[in-house]
Amino acid sequence: MILALVISLVGGGVTATAIVAYRNHNEVVKIDNNKALPMMHFAAMGIHGSGGYNRADVFKDYRIKSPRQRSASDWKLWKQRLSAFGSKTNYEKFLVQKQMNNTNDGTFAWGGDGTFIDAFEKGNANENSIRKLYMRDGVAVRQQNGYGFVAQILWVLIILLALISAFSARLSVS
């Protein structure tokens, strides 16, 4: 048990270090940390409405040029939204509903929280046919062309394979 914990921590540390090194030294995409949205942006967005994407929050943060001011503004907004729940029980009810929204159909609420993906440029035939599975005119749409059904089938397969794996591991240990 301790060995598994140590391996997990070391593996996580190595992975995080590799990601940071790639982010800071990649030649493909230049990342400007002054334009990055702080974690509190996502926390504030996550406790508004149904807890999904909120385009108004994104535009508000894009208008604030200073990263410090952006972060301070998001902290203030998060505190306002949290206090608007009134009680811990109301916030807990919201969290339960948000969890149900995210996991009820296996798509993690795909297309249920706004139009955050702009239309893609035209691609080749394969790219376009794949995009049609989960988007309409470049916009994420709920239950587009059976995407929810495909996602549910994948989840059932994952669960079945996990159960088979657990059962086989139990047999081989004995």
Beta strands, then each sheet from edge to edge (+ up, - down):
strand 1: 135-136
strand 2: 139-140
sheet 1: 1+ 2-
end
